[in-house]
Amino acid sequence: MRTRKLTVPALLATVVLVSACSAGHAPLEAAPAPWILFQQDDGARQEVAVVRADGTGRTAPLHDLGEGHQTNPDWSPDGTRIVFVMSDGERDDLWVADVDGEHARKLLDCRGSCRWLDDPDWSPDGKRIVYSRTIERADGWGIGTLETVAVATRKVRVELGPWKRSFTAGARFSPDGRQVVFEKVHKTGRGPDSDVDAVTLSAVRLDKNHSVRALTDPRLFAATADWSPDGKRIVYSALAEPDGEAPDLFWIRPGGGEPTRLTAVVDNGGFAAEPTWLPDGSGVLFSGLLEAGLGSPELLAVRIDGGGLGSALGDQVVFGRHPRTQPAS
């Protein structure tokens, strides 16, 4: 696949201007570019960072918070707060904070038999956060559950599980909040750190039956999915075939069916992971490498037709993972 730069800053700026005009406001000058939330390596640890879509204003708002890794950040639906995972070296907890780093607080404390809480995603109505929990029992079994927590009360609800041989990861709410797409991960052993031999991208309806449907072949290790803004597509990272060398991006309908391949960077020795949709659904941001030997993962972008593959920030290269575009407020 030919590569060329995608002007993501221009696309995001267009979304902001159209939203402002639709709301009855006619700005005299362009609104500030929205933020991209991601995690970066500061040399000592992974930390939450933000950068404007035009490449300006890059900062780590939670640089002075804690000493462990800060990972897997996600926006509140109004774009003013973030949820993220923070490790204390032994366990992974869930935290929330304002986007400027103020009012940081621990939302869920991973204590007792809990080993980690991971991959949080905020519900579209802002009331709940979905995440994955893994505990380690006294007998050595690692037990996985998919859970949600009420942001206001911290009341936890188990949505799926518990499982002994499986755990979940990468959960994301659908735009209407009625479904969650997630990874059903199968382990080869009993412990929480056992090797993984299969991953099935799945979706669950958050109704009384909690019906689950599998979307992908478990041998392709599909992961880190995200719903399109209109809820009609799910983009994800996966191997193109069993025993493939690295993942590329694909999209699939929520009801299943044949996936559509979006990138082919593996052909050049690269990889593509952790995709998230642009606000207007015209393309996705993701982390990865366009070819072999380039070093750390970069923030990249591609149009939904597969064209315009390149840096997510025009001429600038930003190293990082797990990008998330700021919702329109």
C-alpha positions as CSV (number, residue, x, y, z in Angstrom):
1,M,0.0,0.0,0.0
2,R,1.3,3.4,-0.9
3,T,1.8,5.8,2.0
4,R,1.2,9.5,2.1
5,K,0.4,12.0,4.8
6,L,-3.2,12.3,6.0
7,T,-4.1,15.8,7.1
8,V,-5.8,14.7,10.3
9,P,-5.5,18.2,11.9
10,A,-7.5,19.6,9.0
11,L,-10.1,16.9,9.3
12,L,-10.5,17.4,13.0
13,A,-10.6,21.2,12.6
14,T,-13.4,20.8,10.0
15,V,-15.4,18.7,12.5
16,V,-15.0,21.4,15.1
17,L,-16.2,24.2,12.8
18,V,-19.1,22.2,11.5
19,S,-20.2,21.4,15.0
20,A,-20.0,25.1,16.0
21,C,-22.0,26.3,13.0
22,S,-24.6,23.6,13.6
23,A,-25.0,24.9,17.2
24,G,-25.8,28.3,15.9
25,H,-22.4,29.8,16.4
26,A,-20.3,31.4,13.7
27,P,-16.8,31.7,14.9
28,L,-14.7,34.6,13.5
29,E,-11.6,32.4,13.6
30,A,-11.0,28.7,13.6
31,A,-11.6,27.0,16.9
32,P,-8.6,25.4,18.6
33,A,-7.7,22.0,17.3
34,P,-9.1,19.2,19.6
35,W,-6.8,17.2,21.8
36,I,-5.5,13.7,21.1
37,L,-5.1,11.7,24.3
38,F,-2.4,9.0,24.4
39,Q,0.3,7.3,26.5
40,Q,4.0,8.2,26.0
41,D,7.3,6.9,27.3
42,D,9.1,9.6,29.3
43,G,12.2,7.4,29.7
44,A,11.2,6.2,33.2
45,R,7.6,5.1,32.7
46,Q,4.6,5.2,30.6
47,E,2.5,8.3,31.3
48,V,-0.7,10.0,30.0
49,A,-0.1,12.8,27.5
50,V,-2.2,15.1,25.3
51,V,-1.3,16.9,22.1
52,R,-3.4,19.2,19.9
53,A,-4.4,17.7,16.6
54,D,-2.3,20.4,14.9
55,G,0.8,19.2,16.8
56,T,0.9,22.0,19.4
57,G,0.5,22.0,23.1
58,R,1.9,18.6,23.9
59,T,2.0,18.0,27.6
60,A,1.8,15.3,30.3
61,P,-0.9,16.6,32.7
62,L,-0.3,13.8,35.3
63,H,3.5,13.7,35.2
64,D,3.7,14.3,38.9
65,L,1.0,11.8,39.9
66,G,2.3,8.6,41.4
67,E,5.4,6.6,40.3
68,G,3.9,3.7,38.4
69,H,2.9,3.4,34.8
70,Q,-0.1,5.4,33.5
71,T,-1.7,3.6,30.7
72,N,-4.9,3.1,28.6
73,P,-6.4,6.5,28.9
74,D,-9.9,7.3,27.7
75,W,-12.1,10.5,27.5
76,S,-15.3,11.2,29.3
77,P,-18.1,11.8,26.8
78,D,-18.0,15.6,27.3
79,G,-14.2,15.7,26.7
80,T,-13.4,17.3,30.0
81,R,-12.1,14.3,32.1
82,I,-10.1,11.2,31.5
83,V,-10.0,7.7,33.0
84,F,-6.8,5.7,33.0
85,V,-4.9,2.8,34.6
86,M,-2.1,3.4,37.1
87,S,0.2,0.8,38.5
88,D,1.8,1.0,41.9
89,G,4.3,-1.7,40.9
90,E,2.1,-4.5,42.3
91,R,-1.4,-3.9,41.1
92,D,-3.2,-1.8,38.5
93,D,-5.9,0.7,39.7
94,L,-8.4,2.9,37.9
95,W,-8.1,6.7,38.2
96,V,-10.0,9.7,36.9
97,A,-8.9,13.2,36.5
98,D,-9.7,16.5,34.7
99,V,-7.9,16.8,31.4
100,D,-5.5,19.4,32.9
101,G,-4.5,16.9,35.6
102,E,-6.5,18.5,38.4
103,H,-8.9,16.6,40.7
104,A,-7.2,13.3,40.2
105,R,-8.7,10.5,42.3
106,K,-8.6,6.8,42.5
107,L,-11.9,5.4,41.2
108,L,-11.3,1.7,42.0
109,D,-8.6,0.3,44.3
110,C,-7.3,-3.1,43.2
111,R,-7.0,-4.8,46.7
112,G,-7.0,-8.2,48.2
113,S,-7.0,-10.9,45.6
114,C,-7.3,-8.4,42.7
115,R,-4.3,-8.3,40.4
116,W,-5.3,-5.7,37.9
117,L,-8.1,-3.5,36.6
118,D,-7.5,-2.7,32.9
119,D,-8.7,-1.1,29.7
120,P,-11.3,1.4,31.0
121,D,-13.9,3.0,28.6
122,W,-16.4,5.7,29.6
123,S,-20.1,5.1,28.7
124,P,-21.7,7.5,26.3
125,D,-24.0,8.9,29.0
126,G,-21.0,9.5,31.3
127,K,-22.5,7.4,34.2
128,R,-20.5,4.2,34.0
129,I,-17.0,2.9,33.0
130,V,-16.4,-0.5,31.6
131,Y,-13.2,-2.4,32.4
132,S,-11.6,-5.8,32.8
133,R,-10.7,-7.3,36.2
134,T,-8.3,-10.2,36.9
135,I,-8.0,-11.7,40.4
136,E,-5.6,-14.4,41.7
137,R,-7.2,-16.9,44.1
138,A,-5.3,-18.6,46.9
139,D,-5.2,-21.8,44.9
140,G,-3.4,-20.0,42.0
141,W,-6.2,-19.7,39.6
142,G,-6.5,-16.4,37.7
143,I,-10.1,-15.4,37.4
144,G,-11.4,-12.9,34.8
145,T,-14.5,-10.8,34.7
146,L,-15.9,-7.9,32.6
147,E,-17.3,-5.2,34.9
148,T,-18.8,-1.7,35.0
149,V,-18.6,0.8,37.8
150,A,-20.8,3.8,38.5
151,V,-18.7,6.9,38.4
152,A,-20.7,8.8,41.0
153,T,-21.1,6.0,43.6
154,R,-18.3,3.6,42.7
155,K,-20.8,0.7,42.7
156,V,-19.4,-2.2,40.7
157,R,-21.5,-4.5,38.5
158,V,-20.2,-7.8,37.0
159,E,-21.4,-8.0,33.4
160,L,-19.7,-11.2,32.3
161,G,-17.8,-14.0,34.0
162,P,-16.2,-15.2,36.2
163,W,-14.0,-17.4,34.0
164,K,-11.0,-19.6,35.0
165,R,-9.4,-20.1,31.6
166,S,-10.3,-16.8,30.1
167,F,-10.2,-13.1,30.8
168,T,-11.3,-10.0,28.9
169,A,-9.5,-6.9,27.6
170,G,-10.1,-3.9,25.3
171,A,-13.7,-3.3,26.2
172,R,-15.5,-0.4,24.4
173,F,-19.1,0.9,24.6
174,S,-21.2,1.2,21.5
175,P,-22.3,4.8,20.7
176,D,-25.8,4.0,22.1
177,G,-24.4,2.4,25.2
178,R,-26.3,-0.8,24.7
179,Q,-23.4,-3.0,23.7
180,V,-19.7,-3.5,24.6
181,V,-17.1,-5.0,22.2
182,F,-14.3,-6.8,24.0
183,E,-11.5,-9.4,23.6
184,K,-12.3,-12.8,25.0
185,V,-8.8,-14.1,25.8
186,H,-8.0,-17.8,26.3
187,K,-5.1,-18.9,28.6
188,T,-3.1,-22.0,28.3
189,G,-2.7,-22.4,32.1
190,R,-4.4,-21.6,35.4
191,G,-2.4,-18.6,36.6
192,P,-3.2,-14.9,35.8
193,D,0.1,-14.6,33.9
194,S,-0.3,-17.8,31.8
195,D,0.4,-17.7,28.1
196,V,-2.4,-16.8,25.7
197,D,-3.2,-19.1,22.8
198,A,-6.4,-17.4,21.3
199,V,-8.3,-14.1,21.3
200,T,-11.8,-13.7,20.0
201,L,-13.3,-10.3,19.4
202,S,-16.8,-10.5,20.8
203,A,-19.8,-8.2,21.6
204,V,-22.2,-8.4,24.5
205,R,-25.6,-6.7,24.8
206,L,-26.0,-5.1,28.2
207,D,-29.6,-6.3,28.7
208,K,-30.9,-8.8,31.1
209,N,-29.7,-11.8,29.0
210,H,-26.2,-10.4,28.3
211,S,-26.1,-12.4,25.0
212,V,-22.6,-12.6,23.6
213,R,-21.6,-13.1,19.9
214,A,-18.2,-13.9,18.6
215,L,-17.0,-11.7,15.7
216,T,-13.6,-13.1,14.7
217,D,-11.5,-16.2,14.4
218,P,-9.7,-16.8,17.7
219,R,-6.5,-17.7,15.8
220,L,-6.2,-14.1,14.5
221,F,-5.8,-12.6,17.9
222,A,-8.2,-9.6,17.2
223,A,-7.8,-6.8,19.7
224,T,-8.2,-3.2,20.7
225,A,-11.5,-2.6,18.9
226,D,-13.5,0.7,18.6
227,W,-17.0,1.5,17.3
228,S,-17.5,4.0,14.5
229,P,-19.5,7.1,15.5
230,D,-22.6,5.8,13.8
231,G,-22.3,2.4,15.3
232,K,-22.2,0.6,12.0
233,R,-18.6,-0.6,11.9
234,I,-16.0,-1.9,14.4
235,V,-12.4,-1.3,13.6
236,Y,-9.8,-3.5,15.3
237,S,-6.2,-4.8,15.1
238,A,-5.5,-8.5,14.1
239,L,-3.4,-10.9,12.2
240,A,-4.3,-11.2,8.6
241,E,-4.0,-15.0,8.9
242,P,-3.2,-17.5,11.6
243,D,0.5,-17.5,12.6
244,G,1.0,-14.1,11.0
245,E,4.0,-12.0,12.0
246,A,2.2,-8.8,13.2
247,P,-1.2,-7.2,13.2
248,D,-2.9,-4.9,10.7
249,L,-6.2,-3.0,10.9
250,F,-9.5,-4.4,9.8
251,W,-13.2,-3.4,10.2
252,I,-16.3,-5.5,10.5
253,R,-20.0,-5.0,10.9
254,P,-21.3,-5.4,14.5
255,G,-23.4,-8.4,13.4
256,G,-20.3,-10.1,12.1
257,G,-19.5,-11.2,8.6
258,E,-16.4,-10.9,6.4
259,P,-13.9,-8.3,7.6
260,T,-12.4,-5.6,5.4
261,R,-8.7,-5.0,5.6
262,L,-7.8,-1.3,6.2
263,T,-3.9,-1.4,6.3
264,A,-1.1,-3.6,5.0
265,V,1.9,-2.3,6.9
266,V,2.9,-5.8,7.9
267,D,4.0,-6.2,4.3
268,N,6.8,-3.7,5.0
269,G,7.7,-5.1,8.4
270,G,5.5,-2.7,10.3
271,F,2.4,-3.2,12.5
272,A,-0.9,-1.4,13.3
273,A,-2.7,-1.5,16.7
274,E,-5.0,0.4,19.0
275,P,-7.2,2.1,16.5
276,T,-9.8,4.8,17.3
277,W,-12.2,6.6,15.0
278,L,-12.0,10.2,14.0
279,P,-15.1,12.1,15.2
280,D,-16.6,12.2,11.7
281,G,-16.0,8.6,10.9
282,S,-13.8,9.4,7.9
283,G,-10.7,7.5,9.2
284,V,-8.9,6.2,12.3
285,L,-6.0,7.1,14.4
286,F,-3.8,4.2,15.6
287,S,-0.3,3.3,16.9
288,G,2.3,1.4,15.0
289,L,5.1,1.4,12.5
290,L,4.9,1.9,8.8
291,E,7.9,-0.3,8.1
292,A,10.6,-2.3,9.8
293,G,13.4,-0.6,11.8
294,L,11.7,2.7,12.6
295,G,11.9,2.2,16.4
296,S,9.2,3.2,18.9
297,P,5.5,3.1,17.9
298,E,4.2,6.3,16.3
299,L,0.7,7.9,16.3
300,L,-0.5,7.2,12.8
301,A,-3.7,7.7,10.8
302,V,-5.5,6.3,7.7
303,R,-8.7,7.1,5.9
304,I,-11.5,4.5,6.0
305,D,-11.0,3.8,2.3
306,G,-7.4,2.8,3.1
307,G,-5.7,5.9,1.6
308,G,-3.7,8.6,3.2
309,L,-1.7,6.4,5.5
310,G,0.9,8.4,7.5
311,S,1.6,10.5,10.6
312,A,-1.5,11.5,12.6
313,L,0.0,15.0,13.0
314,G,0.9,16.0,9.5
315,D,4.7,16.7,9.2
316,Q,5.3,15.9,12.9
317,V,6.2,12.5,14.3
318,V,4.8,11.8,17.8
319,F,5.8,8.5,19.5
320,G,3.1,7.0,21.6
321,R,0.4,4.4,22.0
322,H,-3.3,4.1,22.6
323,P,-4.5,7.4,20.9
324,R,-8.0,8.7,21.6
325,T,-9.6,11.8,19.9
326,Q,-11.4,14.3,22.1
327,P,-15.2,14.1,21.9
328,A,-17.0,17.2,20.8
329,S,-18.2,19.1,23.9
